[in-house]
Amino acid sequence: MEPCHTVPPEGQAISEIKTLLMHYRDTQAEILGLEASLALQAPDSPAALLSRRRILKARLDCLKAEKAIASLPSPRLRRILSLRYLEGLSWREITDPLALSESSLYQLHRKALAMLEQQSPAP
């Protein structure tokens, strides 16, 4: 997955970690597709080597996202990001189990992302 170079409306570039989080579920699906494709390829073929490299890169991207979430100090913040990005729940689906209003959820979500931004090394 290549880094995203789009700019959100507020004018700030999207960080690498946010990009990894936003694409986590797509990356998981990509891994499954690549593994299925790899099973049909000759083990030593160039295509198999390329597939294995792409699988490893995708797995590393997923691990970076998971590690970033795990690094948050608050269990509530970790849960919010896990439900939103790793499990793919909508905002409304997250509010009920956490007993939060949508505005509180958005505020905590922004706080969690800001904390991850501060932890991220500068490019």
N, C-alpha and C positions, 0 to 999 in steps of 0.2 A: 504494500500500500504506500503510495507516494504521499508526502505531506500536502495538506490542503493549503492553498494560497488565496482563498477567498477572504474577503473582509466583511465582518458583520456590520449591521447598520450603525452601531455606536462607534465604528471606526477603528476598533482594535483588531489586530491580526489574531486569528485563531491559533492557539498554542498547539504544540505537538501532542501534549497529553489530552487536551480536549478532543483533538482529532481522533486519537486512539480510542477514547471513550465513545465518541459518537459512532465509530465504525466497528466497535467490538463485535456486535452480533453478526454483521456482514462478514467480518474476518473469520469468525467461527464457522459460518456456512461455507466460506471459501476453503477453509481447511478440510472440511468434509468432502467437498467436491474434488479437491486436489488428491486427497487420499483415495477416493474411489477411482479416479483417473490413473493414479500411480499403480493400483492393483492390476490394471489392464496393460501396463507397459512392460517391456522387457527390462529386467532388473538393471542391466548395465548400459541401457540406451541413454543418449544425450537428453531425451525427453524426460526420462525417469530422474536423471540427475537434476535437471531444471525444476521438476516437480518437487523433489525433496528439498531443494534450496528455498523454493517459494513457501513450502509448508513450514520450514524452520523459521523463516522471516515472519510469517503470519503468527506462529506460536509465540515468538518473542514479542511481537506487538501486543498480543493478548496478555502475556505475562506482565509487560510494562503497565498496562491499564490496571490489571488486578493488583499489582504491587503499589501503584499510586493510591488506589482506594484504600488498601490495607494500611498505608502510611498515615492516614488521617487519625488524629488523636481521639476523635469523638465517635463512639459506636453509632450514634444517630446519623452523623454525616456519612459514615461508611455505608450505612443501610440505605440512605437516600440515593447515593450514587450507584450502589449495587442494584437496587430495584430499578432505577431509571436506565442505566447503561448495560449492565450485565444480564439482567432479566428482561429488559425491554418494556417495562410497564409504562403506561401513560401517567401523566401527572395526577389525574383523577384516581387511578388505581392505587397510587402511592399514598394519597391523603388518608384514606380510611384505615389501613393497618397501622399507620403511624399516628393517627388521631391529630392530624395537622390541617389547618386551613390551607388553601392553595397559596395564598400570599405568604404564609409562614414557610411553606415548602419551597417556594421560589427563593425566598430570602436565604434559607439554609443551603439550598443548592448553590446559589451564587457565592456564599461564604466558603463552601467546600471547594469549589473551583478556584477561588482566590487563594486558598491555602495551598492547593496543588501548584498553582502558578508560582507562588513564592518558593516552593520546594524545588521547582524545575530549574536545572542549570540553564544559564543564558546561552543562546546559540552562538 
